[in-house]
Amino acid sequence: MKTTRIDIEGPVGTATIRRDGRRIVITGTRVTKVIERKSGEGVPVGEAFQLEADARETGLNGQVARTLQCYLDGHRGTAGDVAHYRRVIETFED
């Protein structure tokens, strides 16, 4: 079995993680603000992002996991929150 991509979702964003050679590429969108319509309905406005991790040099991937957690959860999380995202990134490491 070979995992080629993983889609993840947080309260304020979504992302796709995949491997591209030595790089682990993370692309997604995150909600940056909500605009209120005249009817009172809120419309989320998103922003695309891309992060890169290294499949062989895993030391810096913890920072990528912290950034991803903040983007998808909408706040800076605890070590336990970040660990969930780190485990997904580890799936694509050597």
FENCORRA-V39196 format. One record per residue. N is the residue number from 1. SS is DSSP state (helix for helix, strand for strand, loop for the rest). PHI is phi in degrees with one decimal (* if undefined). OMEGA is omega in whole degrees, -180 to 180 (* if undefined). Layout:
n:ss:phi:omega
N:SS:PHI:OMEGA
N:SS:PHI:OMEGA
//
This chain:
n:ss:phi:omega
1:loop:*:179
2:loop:-133.6:176
3:loop:-87.5:-177
4:loop:-102.9:177
5:strand:-162.7:177
6:strand:-133.1:175
7:strand:-99.6:178
8:strand:-127.6:-177
9:strand:-140.3:175
10:strand:-119.3:-179
11:loop:-60.6:-177
12:loop:-128.0:178
13:strand:-175.7:177
14:strand:-135.0:180
15:strand:-151.4:174
16:strand:-121.0:180
17:strand:-113.6:180
18:strand:-147.4:180
19:strand:-102.0:177
20:strand:-135.2:-177
21:loop:67.5:178
22:loop:-84.9:-176
23:strand:-94.6:168
24:strand:-107.0:-174
25:strand:-103.9:180
26:strand:-120.3:178
27:strand:-121.1:-180
28:strand:-174.7:176
29:strand:-134.0:177
30:strand:-136.0:178
31:strand:-76.5:-180
32:strand:-103.9:177
33:strand:-163.0:178
34:strand:-122.0:180
35:strand:-100.0:-179
36:strand:-92.3:176
37:loop:-82.3:179
38:loop:-60.1:180
39:loop:-75.1:-179
40:loop:94.4:-180
41:loop:-76.5:178
42:strand:-92.0:179
43:strand:-117.6:-180
44:strand:-72.3:176
45:strand:-112.4:-175
46:strand:-105.7:179
47:strand:-136.3:178
48:strand:-77.9:176
49:strand:-144.0:174
50:strand:-141.0:177
51:strand:-122.3:177
52:strand:-129.5:174
53:strand:-122.5:-179
54:strand:-109.3:-177
55:loop:-71.3:-177
56:loop:-102.8:178
57:loop:-100.0:-170
58:helix:-84.7:-176
59:helix:-61.4:-178
60:helix:-90.2:-177
61:helix:-69.8:175
62:helix:-64.2:177
63:helix:-67.0:177
64:helix:-62.5:178
65:helix:-63.7:178
66:helix:-63.8:179
67:helix:-65.0:179
68:helix:-61.8:179
69:helix:-60.5:180
70:helix:-64.2:179
71:helix:-62.6:-173
72:helix:-86.6:179
73:helix:-93.8:177
74:loop:85.9:178
75:loop:-157.2:177
76:loop:-75.9:-174
77:loop:-94.4:177
78:loop:-81.8:180
79:helix:-58.9:179
80:helix:-66.3:178
81:helix:-63.8:-178
82:helix:-67.6:-178
83:helix:-59.7:178
84:helix:-62.1:179
85:helix:-70.7:179
86:helix:-62.7:180
87:helix:-63.1:178
88:helix:-67.4:178
89:helix:-63.7:180
90:helix:-60.4:179
91:loop:-57.6:-176
92:loop:-101.4:178
93:loop:-80.8:177
94:loop:-72.8:*
//
